[in-house]
Amino acid sequence: MQKITPRVDIAFKKIFGVEENKDLLILLINSIVSEEDQVSEITLLNPYNPKSFRNDKLSILDIKAEGVDGKRFNIEIQISDEADYNKRALYYWAKLYTEQLKEAEDYANLSKAIGIHILNFTSIPESDKYHNVFHIVEKENGLKYFKDLELHTIELKKFADSVSNELSDVIARIKTSLDIWVAFLTKYSLLDKDNLPESLEENTGLKKALNVLEVMNFNEAEREDYENHLKWLQIQTNTIRNYELKGRAEGLAEGEARGEARGEARGIRKIAISMLKANKPLDEIILFTGLSQDEIAELKNEIER
């Protein structure tokens, strides 16, 4: 039986998004956020529920949690690169922030909202760091006036590409608590909970996470959902990659930039068509692909012909 990877969102949420593992989620959050945003206890706002992804390969299996001081956290792991992911991240942050306020309540009741996006791809090539933190700041002096907005991106590929598959190299790369969790997500197959290196031997959180991954019980339906979800993600990733490669090849004849753009556009269209055939809501297709309502309508007409 294929070993479960914690990077697939179903497994990720079953590790960090259940009541019995809230301590792991707290450790993960605290390894990412600043000292002032550390949490000692959290409430899961959308705990793991297998029905949330049953027969829905495109569901967003994020983890929403609230700290004792009211701060809200949204943690999402994303395997495949999608068009306009930055817009989607901001959209989900806005929902996290605004859904706090009930009708007729005062704006003073709004607490800081922190979005944490763990990405299995490179999203910010301009930065060599795998962990980047974003705020709204004043253009000239960097003043952070709107303090309730905070977005984190954690690009797993940058970390994974910086080390070999030798355990000694991975251990040498680990300097922070976040490095440990990123190593767990990317190099878990090298880590044995019963035989950890001396530097990690006392890390009870890592040991528990490795144990949870090892003994994770998927029932038959959940295992099928996991396998189908993983297969769908792989197909979508390969589809985009193939179209990009085709676009680059065409670019040799008609201009590289134009060819790459065409390849990317075809990949996006392919995803939109898959979502239309799966009867996904229009707003969800717009969010995932960045296409306009008119463009999606044209694709729908093409399918129905």
C-alpha positions in Angstrom: 0.0 0.0 0.0 1.3 3.4 -1.0 2.6 5.4 2.0 0.5 8.5 2.7 2.1 11.8 2.1 1.2 14.7 4.5 1.3 17.1 1.6 -2.0 15.9 0.2 -4.6 18.2 1.8 -6.8 15.3 3.0 -4.0 13.8 5.0 -2.7 17.3 6.1 -6.1 18.1 7.6 -6.4 14.7 9.3 -3.0 15.4 10.9 -3.5 19.0 12.0 -7.2 19.6 11.8 -8.6 17.3 14.4 -9.3 17.9 18.1 -6.8 15.3 19.4 -4.0 16.9 17.4 -4.6 20.5 18.2 -1.2 20.6 20.0 0.4 19.9 16.6 -1.5 22.7 14.9 -0.5 25.1 17.7 3.1 24.2 17.3 2.8 24.7 13.5 1.2 28.1 13.9 3.7 29.2 16.5 6.6 28.2 14.2 5.2 30.6 11.5 3.8 33.7 13.2 5.5 36.4 15.2 6.0 36.4 18.9 3.0 38.7 19.5 0.7 36.3 17.6 1.7 33.1 19.4 -1.2 31.0 20.6 -1.5 28.8 23.7 -4.9 27.4 22.9 -7.1 27.4 19.8 -10.6 26.5 18.7 -11.0 24.6 15.4 -13.7 26.3 13.4 -13.9 23.6 10.7 -12.6 20.3 12.1 -11.8 17.4 9.8 -14.9 15.8 8.3 -14.5 13.2 5.5 -17.8 14.3 4.1 -16.3 17.7 3.3 -14.4 16.2 0.3 -16.5 13.2 -0.6 -17.0 13.2 -4.3 -15.6 16.8 -4.5 -12.0 16.7 -5.7 -11.9 20.6 -5.9 -13.0 21.2 -2.3 -10.8 23.6 -0.2 -9.6 21.6 2.8 -8.2 24.5 4.7 -8.0 24.6 8.5 -9.7 27.5 10.3 -8.8 28.2 13.9 -9.4 30.9 16.5 -7.0 31.8 19.3 -8.1 32.7 22.8 -7.6 36.4 22.0 -9.9 36.2 19.0 -7.2 36.2 16.3 -8.2 34.0 13.4 -6.0 31.7 11.4 -6.5 30.0 8.0 -4.0 27.3 7.1 -4.1 25.7 3.7 -1.8 23.4 1.9 -1.8 23.5 -1.9 -0.2 20.9 -4.1 -0.7 22.2 -7.7 0.1 25.6 -9.1 -3.0 27.4 -10.2 -3.6 30.7 -12.0 -3.9 33.8 -9.8 -3.2 31.9 -6.6 -2.2 35.2 -5.0 -5.7 36.6 -5.7 -7.3 33.4 -4.2 -5.2 33.7 -1.1 -6.3 37.3 -0.6 -9.9 36.4 -1.2 -9.9 33.7 1.5 -8.1 36.1 3.9 -11.0 38.6 3.2 -13.6 36.0 4.0 -11.8 35.0 7.2 -11.7 38.6 8.3 -15.3 39.6 7.4 -17.1 36.5 8.5 -16.2 37.4 12.1 -18.7 40.3 12.1 -22.4 39.5 12.5 -25.1 41.9 11.4 -25.3 45.2 13.4 -22.0 44.4 15.2 -19.3 47.1 15.6 -16.1 47.0 13.6 -14.2 47.1 16.8 -15.1 43.4 17.2 -12.9 42.5 14.3 -9.7 40.7 15.3 -6.6 40.1 13.3 -6.8 37.5 10.5 -3.7 35.6 9.5 -3.6 33.5 6.3 -1.0 30.8 6.1 -0.5 29.2 2.6 1.8 26.2 2.4 2.6 25.7 -1.3 4.2 22.7 -2.9 5.5 24.9 -5.8 7.4 28.1 -6.3 5.0 31.0 -6.3 7.4 33.9 -5.6 10.6 33.4 -7.7 11.7 37.0 -6.9 12.4 35.8 -3.3 15.0 33.2 -2.3 13.3 32.6 1.1 10.8 29.8 1.4 8.9 31.7 4.0 7.6 35.2 3.2 5.3 37.5 5.2 3.1 40.1 3.7 1.4 43.2 5.2 -0.1 46.4 3.9 2.6 49.1 4.5 2.9 52.8 3.7 4.8 53.1 0.4 7.6 55.5 1.5 8.3 54.8 5.2 7.0 51.2 5.5 4.5 52.2 8.3 2.2 49.2 9.0 -1.0 51.0 9.8 -3.5 48.3 8.8 -2.3 45.7 11.3 -5.1 43.2 10.9 -3.9 41.9 7.5 -1.1 39.3 7.4 -0.4 36.6 4.8 2.3 34.0 5.0 3.5 31.9 2.1 5.6 28.8 2.7 7.1 27.4 -0.5 8.0 23.7 0.2 9.8 23.3 -3.1 12.4 25.9 -2.3 13.2 24.0 0.9 13.2 20.6 -0.7 15.4 21.8 -3.6 18.0 23.2 -1.1 18.9 19.8 0.3 19.5 16.3 -1.0 17.7 13.2 0.1 20.4 12.4 2.6 19.2 12.6 6.2 22.5 14.3 7.2 21.9 17.1 4.7 18.3 17.6 5.9 19.4 17.8 9.5 22.2 20.3 8.7 19.6 22.5 6.9 17.3 22.6 9.9 17.8 25.8 11.9 14.3 26.8 13.1 11.1 25.2 14.4 9.5 26.0 11.0 12.4 24.2 9.3 11.4 21.1 11.3 7.8 21.2 10.1 8.8 21.8 6.5 11.2 18.9 6.7 8.3 16.8 8.0 6.2 17.7 5.1 8.9 17.2 2.4 11.3 14.7 3.8 9.1 12.6 6.1 10.3 9.4 4.5 13.8 10.0 5.9 12.5 10.6 9.5 12.0 7.6 11.8 10.2 8.5 15.0 12.1 5.8 16.9 15.5 6.7 15.6 15.7 10.5 15.2 19.0 12.3 15.2 20.1 13.7 18.5 19.1 17.3 17.6 15.5 16.2 17.1 15.3 13.4 19.7 13.5 15.6 22.2 11.0 17.1 19.8 7.8 15.5 21.0 5.7 17.4 18.4 7.6 15.9 15.5 7.5 12.4 17.0 3.8 12.6 17.4 3.3 13.9 13.9 5.4 11.1 12.5 3.4 8.6 14.6 0.1 10.1 13.4 1.2 9.7 9.8 2.4 6.2 10.4 -0.8 4.9 12.0 -3.2 7.1 10.1 -6.4 5.1 9.7 -8.3 5.8 6.5 -11.4 3.8 6.2 -12.1 2.2 2.8 -14.1 5.3 1.6 -11.5 7.7 2.9 -8.7 5.7 1.3 -10.5 5.8 -2.0 -11.1 9.5 -1.7 -7.4 10.0 -0.9 -6.2 8.0 -3.9 -8.7 9.7 -6.2 -7.8 13.1 -4.9 -4.1 12.5 -5.3 -4.7 11.1 -8.8 -6.7 14.2 -9.8 -4.1 16.5 -8.5 -1.4 14.7 -10.4 -3.4 14.8 -13.6 -4.0 18.5 -13.3 -0.4 19.2 -12.5 0.8 17.2 -15.5 -1.8 18.8 -17.7 -0.5 22.3 -16.9 3.1 21.2 -17.2 2.5 19.5 -20.6 0.8 22.6 -22.0 3.6 24.8 -20.7 6.2 22.6 -22.3 4.2 22.6 -25.6 3.9 26.4 -25.3 7.7 26.7 -24.9 8.3 24.5 -27.9 5.9 26.6 -30.0 7.8 29.6 -28.7 10.9 28.6 -30.5 9.1 29.3 -33.7 7.0 32.3 -32.9 8.6 33.9 -29.8 9.2 32.3 -26.5 7.1 34.6 -24.4 4.1 34.3 -26.6 4.5 30.5 -26.8 4.6 30.2 -23.0 1.6 32.4 -22.6 -0.4 30.2 -25.0 0.7 27.0 -23.1 -0.4 28.5 -19.8 -3.7 29.7 -21.2 -4.5 26.2 -22.6 -3.7 24.7 -19.2 -6.2 27.1 -17.5 -8.8 26.3 -20.1 -8.3 22.6 -19.5 -9.0 23.1 -15.8 -12.0 25.2 -16.4 -13.5 22.6 -18.8 -12.9 19.9 -16.1 -14.7 22.0 -13.5 -17.6 22.7 -15.9 -18.0 19.0 -16.6 -18.0 18.4 -12.9 -20.8 21.0 -12.5 -18.8 23.2 -10.3 -20.4 26.6 -9.4 -19.5 29.5 -11.6 -18.0 31.6 -8.9 -15.7 28.7 -7.9 -14.5 28.3 -11.5 -13.8 32.0 -11.7 -11.8 31.9 -8.5 -9.7 28.9 -9.5 -9.0 29.9 -13.1 -9.1 33.7 -13.2 -11.3 33.5 -16.3 -14.1 35.9 -16.8 -17.8 34.9 -16.8 -18.0 35.5 -20.6 -14.9 33.3 -21.2 -16.4 30.5 -19.1 -19.7 30.8 -20.9 -17.9 30.4 -24.2 -16.2 27.2 -22.9 -19.5 25.9 -21.8 -21.0 26.5 -25.2 -18.1 24.6 -26.8 -18.7 21.6 -24.5 -22.4 21.5 -25.3 -22.0 21.6 -29.0 
